[in-house]
Amino acid sequence: MRKTRYLLIAFFVIIAIIAGLMAQIITQLPDVGSIDSYLPSEATIIYSDDNEILSKIHEEENRQVVPLSKISPYLIKAVISTEDRNFYFHHGIDFGRTIRAAGKNILTGRIVEGGSTITQQLARNLFLTKKKSFFRKAAEAILAMQIERRFSKEEILELYLNQIYWGHNSYGIESAAYLYFGKEAGELDLAEASLLAGMIEAPELLSPYKNFELSKKRQKKVLINMIKYGGVSIEEAKAAFAKELVLFPDRVKRKGQIAPYFVSHVVQYLSDKYGAEMVYKGGLKVYTTLSASMEKAAEETIKKFVTEEGSKYNFSQAALLSIDPRNGYIKAMVGGADFYKSQFNRAVQSRRPPGSSFKPFVYAAAVEKGYSPGTILSDKKTTFQVFPNKWNPEGTWTPYNFDKKFHGNVTMRHALEQSLNIPSIKLLEQVGIDSAINMARRMGIKGEMEYALALTLGVYDVTLMEMTSSYGVFANNGIRVEPIAILKVVSRDGVILEENKPQETQVMDKNTAYVMVDMMKGVLQRGTGFKGKIGREAAAKTGTTEQFRDAWFIGFVPQNVTGVWVGNDDNRSMKGVAEVSVCPRLWKDYMQKALANEPEIKFPRPEGMVKVQICRDSGLRPSPNCPSNRLIWVDFLKNDVPMSQCHIHGGKVEEEGEEETTPPEWLQEEEKIE
C-alpha cells in the first residue's frame, strides 16, 4: 500500500514537473500568428528582354516564392509520400510514426528514421535552431500543433515547400527546380520531382552534382513510396527511374553568368534607389532591355580580341556598349576583359579622352551653321594662339596630323573621313568653341569640357556610355533618347515599382543629322575606319589619343549604335595603330553577329536633301576635266548645293590616280604590318 502511494506521488510529481516545463516552454515560444506576416528572404531575379534569367541576386538564401498551384503535383505527392505520408490526417504530430521511429532508432543504436512531420519540420525551420535537445523537440511539437490549428494543410505545405533547403545555397522548390533542371517548379515531371524530393533528407550529400549515383538510389526509394502512398503505378515509377535526367547546364558549378557587368550596373542602380536589403532579400522581378544573344556576341568578341591580339598591340582591356538609338535600350554591355578579375566597368565608370571620335560634334556644329560636306578647309602647317600656361608660356600651339603630312585644301568631308587634325582645329576656330560644346552637351556629353581649341582632338575625359548614346542622335534623325537599362521593376506582390519609357528630345535638325551620317559613312567606305565595313549601310568614327593610350570606334546603323574602347588601365601605350587595326575589326566582328538575323535598314533621307556629284578635291561641281575617280555623290541641303565648277583641274586632265575606295597611304602601310 505504501509502495503504491509512493509510486502515485512520484507519478504526479513527474507530471507536475513535465507540466511546469511545458508551461515554461510555451511561454517562451514565438507566436505562430507571426507567420501571417512572414516574408521569407527571396532572391531578386533579373531578366533579359526575352525573359531569359540573367541573374538571381541574393545573400544567404537563394529563393523564389511560388504558390502551391504553381508547384508540380508530382513534387507534392513525392514529398508527402516520403516525408509525411499521413500529412492530411494528423494535427501536427504523427504519434504512431514517432513511436515507430523511436523504436527503430533504439534497436539499431542510431537514427535510421525521423519522426518529424512536415509541420514539425516547418516549425523548426521558421522558429527553432537545429540543435538537438529535449527543449527543441518539445517546442517543435507544440508549435506544430499550434500551426495546424491556425493554418490549412495547403497553406502549411506551400510554406514548407518554399522554405526548405535544397542544396547549393538554393532554398524553396522554385529555386531548386531552376538550379537542377532549368525550369519552373510547375514544370517538373515525375522523374525530376522524385529526385528532388529524395534530396530533402540531406541536400548537399544527395545532390546529383556531387553524388549522382547516391541521388538516384534515393530517388528509387521515393518512387517506391509513391507506389505505396502517392497514387503512382509501378509502370510510371519504372519509366521515371529509367528516364535520363538532363541537369541544367547553367548549374552551380559554372563560374559565372551572362552579362556580369550589366547585372552589376543594374544592381547598383537598384541598391541606390530601393536599398540593398530590398534588392538582396525582397524578391524583386527586374525586366531589362538587354538582348541575351547580343550580349553573348559582345562577350565572345571582347574575349577573342583581348586574348588573340592583346599581346600583339600591347593592350589588356576592352569595353563594348551597344544601344538601340530609337528607344535608348541598352542591348549589350561588356565593361572589361574579365569581370572575375576586375569588376570595374569601363563602359560606364571609366572616363577616358575620346581622341578624334569627338570630332563629329564639331562638324555637326558646323553643318548646323551652314557648312556643307564640300566646304573647303585648309590643311597647312599652322601655329595657333592659345592661352599661355606654365607648360606653354608663349601661348602658341603647332599641331600635326597623324601622318605628319599636310594636304593643302581639302573638303570638310575628306577631313572627317581621314580624321585630319589641322582642318578640324581650324573648323572649330571658325564655328566657335561655344557652339561645339553646346552641340556635345545637347547630344549627351556630360563631362568637363574646357574652352580650348584642343577640344576637337578629344583631350577631355568622357565615358563610353556618353559617347555611344550621343552618336545615337546621328542614327536617330537628330533625336536623343536617354539610355535605358531597366524596363520594369515589380515587387514580390506584383506591384509595379517603376516602369521606364523612352524619353525623346529633338536636339538636332534631322537634315543636319543626315548630312553627318552621309559624311560618316565615308569613314567606313574610304577613311580611317575602312576595316570596319560590315556589308550594309553604316556610319562611324575612329579615335586615338596621345601616344596610343586609347583607341575608340563608335559606329551605327539605324537600329543599333555600338561603341568600342581598347586600352590599358595604367595608361600604357599600345603598339601599332590600334585605332584602325583593332577597334574597327572588333566592332565589325560584333556587329555582324549582332545583326545577323536583322534586315538591313537604310538611313531615311529627309525631304529637302539633294544628292549632287562633286569633285572630291574642290568640293564643287565637276568640270569636264575632273578625273572620274575624283568624283563622288554627296547629300546637300538644297540651299547649300555648290553652283560653281571645279577650278582645280582647269582644262588639264590629270593622270588616273588611286581608286576612290583605296585607303590613305599610312593605312595601307599598317595593313601590310598585319
Secondary structure, 3 states (H helix, E strand, C coil): CHHHHHHHHHHHHHHHHHHHHHHHHHHHCCCHHHHHHCCCCECEEEECCCCCEEEEECCCCEECCCCHHHCCHHHHHHHHHHHCCCCCCCCCCCHHHHHHHHHHHHHHCCCCCCCCCHHHHHHHHHHCCCCCCHHHHHHHHHHHHHHHHHCCHHHHHHHHHHHCECCCCEECHHHHHHHHHCCCHHHCCHHHHHHHHHHCCCCCCCCCCCCHHHHHHHHHHHHHHHHHHCCCCHHHHHHHHHCCCCCCCCCCCCCCCCCHHHHHHHHHHHHHHHCHHHHHHECCEEEECCCHHHHHHHHHHHHHHHHHHHHHHCCCEEEEEEEECCCCEEEEEECCCCCCCCCCCCCCCCCECCHHHHHHHHHHHHHHCCCCCCCEEEECCCCEECCCCCCCCCCEECCCCCCCCCCEEEEHHHHHHCCCHHHHHHHHHHHCHHHHHHHHHHHCCCCCCCCCHHHHHCCCCECHHHHHHHHHHHHCCCEEECCECEEEEECCCCCEEEECCCCEEECCCHHHHHHHHHHHHHHHHHCCCHHHCCCCCCEEEEEECHHHCEEEEEEEECCEEEEEEEECCCCCCCCCCHHHHCHHHHHHHHHHHHCCCCCCCCCCCCCCEEEEEEECCCCCECCCCCCHHHEEEEEEEHHHCCCCECCCCCCCCCCCCCCCCCCCHHHHHHHHHC
